[in-house]
Amino acid sequence: MKLRKLEANEYHLVKHVFDLFNAELPIPDQMYLFVVEEKGEIISLCGFEQIPHLGCLWTREDYLSQGLMTRLIKFVENKLNKTPRGGFYMFPSTPAAVRVTQKAGLVNTGLEVWKKEF
């Protein structure tokens, strides 16, 4: 068995896997694909995705409660809407950040987020 990273010009080799999930092939600079091959056939894959997300939310204290962050998030959304596969995630960690996230129109995916540090 051989483990390797797929090159961008090889992504078509795993299109059938993404079709199983009704998903589009990833853009190579947004997700790296790693595979296990046996006898030249891909038998397993995983992707390392560059997850577009907004973070580091901050507003100076004397400007709080004016809706600035919601406006800023919507501004970013408008800019990203003009790029391929626009969209982003947020990982709010405080009640205030959750409220801003909701006001900006994001929906809770219900997914758990697990982290590996190294």
N, C-alpha and C positions, 0 to 999 in steps of 0.2 A: 504494500500500500504506500501511496505517496501523498503527503500533505503539502499543499502549496497555495500561494496567493494567485488568483486569476488575474490575468492582464486585462486591461480595458477592452481590448479587441476580442476577448474570449467570452464576454458576458452573455453573448447569445447562446452559448452552450448550456446555460442553466435557465433559459427562458421558460421551459416547461415547468420548472419548479415554481416560479413566480405565478405562472398561469394557474397552478393548483389553488393559490390563495387569491385569485383575481387581483393580483398586484402587478404593477409595471416593473420592468427591469430598472434597477437603480442606476443613477448617474454615477459613473466611476469615481469622480472626485468627491461624491457625497457618501458613498458606501464602498468599502473594500470587501471583496468576496474571497473567502478562503474555502478550499475544497479538500476532500479526500478522494483520491482516485484509486481504482483497482483495475488492472489490465486496460488502462487508458479510458475507463469509464468513470464519470463522476458519481460517487455513491453517497456523498454527504456534503453539506455546505453550511457555512454560517457567514454572516455579514457583520462588519464593524462599521457602524453608521455614524457619520458626523451629524449628530442630532442638532438641528437648528433650534435654539431655545433662547428665550429672553431671561436674563437674570440681572443680578446686581441692581435691583430697583431702589432708587433713592430720590427723595425730594427734600429740599431744605425745609426744616421744621416750620418756619414762618410762612411757608407756601402750601402746607398740608391742607387737605379738605377742599381743594379748588379743582380737583379733577385733572390735574396736570399729567399724572402718570397714565390715566386712562386715555387722554388725548395723545400722549407720546406713543403708547402701545398701538393705537389706531393709526398713527402716522407711520410707524414701522410696518404695520400690516399692509398699508397702502403701497409702500415701497416694495415689500416682498411679493406682493400680488403680481408684480410685473416680472417675476423671475420664474424659471422652470420649477415645477413642484413647490410652489409657494406654500407657506404655512410654517408654524413653529409651535414649540411646546413651552410651557412655563411650569416651574416646580415651586409654587408658593409655599413658604414655610412659616408664615405668620398669619393671624386672622386678617390683618390689614391687607396683606398681599393677596390672600384668597378673595377678599372683596373686590380689589382692583381687577384681578383676573376675571372674575364674574362680570363686572361692569364692562370690561373690554370685550365680552362676548365669547370667551373661551369656554369650553365644556370639559368637565371632569371625565376623563377616559375610564376611570375606575382601575387603571393599571397600577400595579405595585412597581416601585422603582428600587432596584437592588444595585449596589455599588461594589466595585472591586478597586481598591487602591493599591498601587505599587510604585 
